[in-house]
Amino acid sequence: MLLRSLVMATALLATAPVVARDQSRASFCETQNTKECQSAVTPEQVLERFKHGNQRFASGHGTQRNYAQQVRDTAKGQYPLGSVVSCIDSRAPAEIVLDQGIGDIFNARVAGNIVNEDILGSLEFASKVAGAKLIVVMGHTSCGAVKGACDNVQLGNLTGLLARIQPAVAALPVTPGQDRSSKNTHFVEKVADANVRQNVQLIRERSPILREMEQKGEIKIVGAMYDVASGRVQWYD
């Protein structure tokens, strides 16, 4: 009877669907291709995953992935872990600098990593509808959009976009004799920092959906700053 039970159990295991898991990070699947993978982790765990991912990237030990396999695995649906609002700067691709694969994150890219109604709607879809657990507003050093805002650049449709960064410029106290233009690198980075923090707060203020989700612990909203010189991310959590 015992032998028969063991044989039956083995047969059941052989036919059960298998979800590939990353053994070095036991809570996560190798590819985010099922709702189970997404539901099994918390916002805090997703944040830690992103932190460790950046550490691997910055140290030159990024994960070797089979992208062709990930394409096949995610073809029928997506269950990303988080969303990243980042700049269009070619030096700051979120998936790469956080060492994530296909299907792991939603990435909303716009100059100056600003948040408007379109970005808010995208984030609401990502978290409320698609189940993403984390929202990151990630700025970066030496940001051209921030420099443009500091210099009050006027250029076609870019003018309106830079106006959304101007509150971060205005938020910094005025010091007599201070150069508040893009020539002052220290000032530019201070504005970039303020811009990230203001956009994190803007998400909470202008999206009742995301604010409620964060209050319930269903998601986490954080800021971050990517250093284009070192490859490292500073987290504001």
Secondary structure, 3 states (H helix, E strand, C coil): CHHHHHHHHHHHHHHCCCCCECHHHCCCECCCCCHHHHHCCCHHHHHHHHHHHHHHHHCCCCCCCCHHHHHHHCCCCCCCCEEEEECCCCCCCHHHHCCCCCCCEEEEECHHHCCCHHHHHHHHHHHHHCCCCEEEEEEECCCHHHHHHHCCCCCCCHHHHHHCCHHHHHHCCCCCCCCCCCCCHHHHHHHHHHHHHHHHHHHHHHCHHHHHHHHCCCCEEEEEEECCCCCCEEEEC
